[in-house]
Amino acid sequence: MRYLTSVRYIDAVARIGSIRGAAATLAITSTALNRRILAIEEELGVPIFERLPRGVRLNSAGELLIHYIRHQLSDLERVKSQIADLSGVRRGHVAIACSQALLPYFLPRQIAAYRSEHPQVTFGVHLRDRADAEVALVDHAADLAIVFEPVRLADVHTLLRAPQPVCAVVGERHRLADRAMLRLGECLSHPIALPTQHYGVRHLLEVAVQGTALRLEPAIESDSFEFLRHCVLAESMLTFQIPIGLPEDDDLGRARRIPLDPRDVPAGVLYMGQLKGRVLPVAAARFAGQLSSALASRYEVS
């Protein structure tokens, strides 16, 4: 819709932090884009961007304007999705901010199942840590957030909670590979590979060792769970993950997953939510319903 072109331009500049960079993504010249912004600032009577030596950033007036713009764009997507439904054609775009554990197995399969029924729906899936996922909802950069052990949920309407016990992951030849359950202390007597501190699994382990003689002393740290899982195949060590981030046992290959004793490490919680007070576009709302059903079939959700 042509009347929204200018607000989309402002949104792009705000996200990228550069007129030149935004112009490249919008396929217009930086001079033309700058003229558009100057015209909007003249109409408002105030500047909305601070011009910096390397790019631009929103000032206070710009922050107020971008909040309005993103609400407007979000509402437009919802209405377009509803209009498409009137004709029996499910269209739209679903933007998801999620923890790393959702990326390898669960979400690809869920998106494929949804798109098999509604191939005109597109998806954007973005890795966000426990804090940034909520920011993505507030900024309307995401329709849904699915995060493990979030930092805060002040602006989130929780759609579902699913418990996720922490599991040790070991190679098939590891001394502990044949155990049905493991105590944390015996895990920490072996070399361990851990996710970095901003991940929920690491947070639960750090809470578990507080006030005990146990210590988390990783031989390897990484922000990639896939890398950590391959580390346990390369040498005799353990890493830790939640079930939704792991393939089924038959697909684990040379690795084994073993739940930790909940007396040592209580289960964490996977949250799915949306921004409070926001009405989701039809495609996003129905995909959220599909995810809820899929999670409820696997876990005791609330």
C-alpha positions in Angstrom: 0.0 0.0 0.0 1.6 3.2 -1.2 0.7 5.4 1.7 2.8 3.1 4.0 6.0 3.4 1.9 7.4 6.3 4.0 6.8 4.5 7.3 8.4 1.4 6.0 11.4 3.5 5.0 11.7 4.9 8.5 11.4 1.4 10.0 14.2 0.2 7.8 16.5 3.0 8.7 15.7 2.6 12.4 16.5 -1.2 12.3 19.7 -0.8 10.2 21.0 2.4 11.8 22.2 3.7 8.5 20.5 5.6 5.6 23.0 4.2 3.1 22.5 0.6 4.4 18.7 0.9 4.5 18.7 2.4 1.0 20.6 -0.6 -0.3 17.9 -3.0 1.1 15.1 -0.8 -0.1 16.5 -0.6 -3.7 16.5 3.3 -3.7 19.3 5.8 -3.6 20.5 7.0 -0.3 19.9 10.6 -1.5 16.2 9.8 -2.2 15.8 8.1 1.1 17.4 11.0 3.0 15.0 13.4 1.2 12.0 11.3 2.3 13.2 11.4 5.9 13.8 15.1 5.8 10.3 15.6 4.4 8.7 13.6 7.2 10.8 15.5 9.8 9.6 18.8 8.2 6.0 17.6 8.4 6.4 16.6 12.1 8.2 19.8 12.9 11.0 18.0 14.7 13.9 15.7 13.7 13.4 12.0 14.4 17.0 10.8 13.8 20.3 11.9 15.3 22.9 12.1 12.6 26.1 10.4 13.8 29.6 10.1 12.2 28.7 6.4 11.4 25.0 6.2 10.7 21.9 7.5 12.5 19.8 6.6 15.5 16.4 7.5 16.7 16.0 10.4 19.1 13.1 10.7 21.7 10.6 11.8 19.1 11.8 9.1 16.7 11.2 6.4 19.4 7.6 7.6 19.9 7.1 7.6 16.1 8.6 4.1 15.5 6.5 2.6 18.2 3.4 3.9 16.4 4.7 2.8 13.0 5.4 -0.7 14.1 2.0 -1.1 15.7 0.5 0.2 12.4 2.5 -2.2 10.3 1.7 -5.1 12.6 -2.1 -4.3 12.4 -1.9 -4.1 8.6 -0.4 -7.6 8.4 -3.2 -8.9 10.6 -5.9 -7.3 8.5 -4.2 -8.6 5.2 -4.2 -12.1 6.7 -7.9 -11.8 7.6 -8.8 -10.5 4.2 -6.9 -13.4 2.6 -8.9 -15.8 4.8 -12.2 -14.4 3.4 -11.3 -15.7 0.0 -10.2 -19.1 1.3 -6.5 -18.4 0.6 -4.3 -18.6 3.7 -1.5 -16.1 3.3 0.6 -14.0 5.6 4.0 -14.1 7.3 4.9 -15.5 10.7 7.9 -14.1 12.5 9.3 -16.2 15.4 12.0 -15.4 18.0 13.2 -18.5 19.7 15.9 -20.3 21.7 18.5 -22.2 19.9 17.1 -25.6 21.0 14.0 -25.0 18.8 16.0 -24.6 15.6 17.4 -28.0 14.6 14.4 -30.3 14.9 11.1 -29.0 16.3 10.5 -25.8 14.4 11.6 -27.1 10.9 9.1 -30.0 11.2 6.3 -27.8 12.5 6.8 -25.2 9.7 6.9 -27.9 7.0 3.7 -29.4 8.3 2.0 -26.0 8.4 3.2 -25.0 4.9 2.1 -28.3 3.5 -1.5 -27.0 4.1 -0.8 -23.3 3.6 2.1 -22.9 1.1 1.4 -19.2 0.7 2.5 -18.5 4.3 6.1 -17.4 4.8 8.2 -17.6 7.9 11.0 -15.7 9.5 12.8 -17.6 12.3 15.4 -15.7 14.3 17.7 -16.9 17.1 17.2 -14.7 20.2 18.5 -15.3 23.7 16.3 -15.3 26.8 16.2 -11.5 27.0 16.2 -10.5 23.4 13.2 -12.6 22.5 10.9 -10.3 24.6 12.4 -7.3 23.0 11.6 -8.7 19.6 7.9 -9.0 20.6 7.8 -5.4 21.9 9.4 -4.1 18.7 6.9 -6.1 16.6 9.9 -7.9 15.0 8.3 -11.2 16.1 4.8 -12.5 16.4 5.7 -15.3 18.7 8.5 -16.0 21.1 9.5 -19.5 22.2 12.2 -19.4 24.8 13.7 -21.6 27.5 13.9 -20.1 31.0 13.3 -16.5 30.0 14.8 -13.7 32.0 11.6 -11.6 32.3 8.1 -11.8 30.9 6.7 -8.3 31.8 5.3 -7.6 28.3 4.5 -11.2 27.3 1.2 -12.9 27.3 2.1 -16.6 27.9 0.3 -19.0 25.6 1.9 -22.2 26.9 4.4 -23.6 29.3 6.2 -26.9 28.7 8.5 -28.5 31.3 12.0 -29.5 29.9 14.2 -31.7 32.1 17.9 -31.2 31.6 19.6 -34.2 30.0 23.3 -35.2 29.8 24.5 -36.0 26.3 27.4 -38.5 26.0 29.0 -40.6 23.4 28.0 -44.2 23.1 31.3 -45.4 24.6 31.3 -43.0 27.5 31.5 -44.8 30.9 28.1 -43.3 31.8 26.4 -44.1 28.6 24.4 -47.1 29.8 22.9 -45.3 32.8 19.1 -44.6 33.0 19.5 -41.4 35.1 22.5 -39.4 36.3 23.3 -37.4 39.4 24.9 -34.1 38.7 27.9 -34.8 40.9 28.9 -37.9 38.9 28.6 -35.9 35.7 30.9 -33.2 37.0 33.6 -35.8 37.8 34.1 -36.1 34.1 35.2 -33.4 31.5 32.2 -31.3 30.5 31.3 -29.0 27.6 28.9 -26.2 28.5 26.8 -23.6 26.7 27.8 -20.0 27.5 26.2 -18.3 30.4 23.3 -16.5 28.7 21.6 -19.8 27.9 18.9 -21.3 30.1 20.5 -24.7 30.4 23.7 -23.1 31.8 21.6 -21.0 34.2 19.8 -24.1 35.6 23.2 -25.8 36.2 24.7 -22.8 37.9 21.6 -22.6 40.2 22.0 -26.3 41.0 25.6 -26.0 42.2 25.0 -23.0 44.4 25.5 -23.8 48.0 27.2 -27.2 47.2 30.7 -28.4 46.9 30.1 -29.0 43.2 31.8 -26.7 40.6 31.1 -26.1 37.0 34.6 -26.2 35.3 34.0 -26.7 31.6 36.8 -27.9 29.4 34.9 -26.4 26.4 32.4 -23.6 26.2 30.4 -22.6 23.2 27.2 -20.8 22.1 26.5 -23.6 19.6 24.6 -26.6 21.0 25.4 -28.5 17.7 29.1 -28.0 18.3 28.8 -29.1 21.9 27.0 -32.3 20.8 29.8 -33.1 18.4 32.4 -32.5 21.1 31.1 -35.5 23.1 31.5 -37.6 20.0 35.1 -36.4 19.5 36.3 -37.2 23.1 35.1 -38.7 26.3 33.1 -35.8 27.8 29.5 -34.7 28.6 27.4 -31.8 27.6 23.8 -30.9 28.6 20.7 -30.1 26.6 16.9 -30.2 26.8 14.7 -32.8 25.0 13.2 -30.4 22.5 16.7 -29.6 21.3 17.7 -33.2 20.6 16.6 -35.7 18.0 14.7 -38.8 19.0 16.9 -41.5 20.5 16.9 -43.5 17.3 18.3 -40.5 15.4 21.0 -39.6 18.0 23.5 -41.8 16.2 26.6 -42.4 18.4 25.3 -40.1 21.2 23.1 -41.0 24.2 20.9 -38.7 26.2 20.4 -39.4 29.9 18.1 -37.3 32.1 19.6 -35.7 35.2 18.1 -36.6 38.6 15.5 -33.8 39.3 16.7 -33.7 42.9 19.9 -32.2 41.6 18.6 -30.1 38.6 14.8 -29.5 38.5 13.2 -29.3 35.1 13.2 -25.9 33.4 10.3 -24.4 31.5 9.9 -23.6 27.8 7.6 -20.6 27.3 5.6 -19.7 24.2 4.1 -16.2 24.2 3.0 -13.1 22.3 3.0 -9.4 23.1 0.4 -8.5 25.7 -2.6 -6.8 24.2 -1.8 -7.7 20.6 -4.2 -9.5 18.3 -2.0 -11.8 16.1 -2.5 -12.1 12.4 -4.5 -15.2 11.4 -1.5 -17.1 10.1 0.5 -16.5 13.3 -2.4 -17.3 15.5 -3.2 -20.6 13.8 0.5 -21.6 13.7 0.6 -20.9 17.5 -2.4 -23.2 17.8 -0.5 -25.9 15.9 2.6 -25.5 18.1 0.4 -25.7 21.2 -1.1 -29.0 20.1 2.3 -30.4 19.1 3.9 -29.5 22.5 0.8 -30.8 24.4 1.2 -34.2 22.7 4.8 -34.5 24.0 4.9 -32.7 27.3 2.6 -31.9 30.3 1.9 -28.3 29.3 0.2 -25.6 31.2 
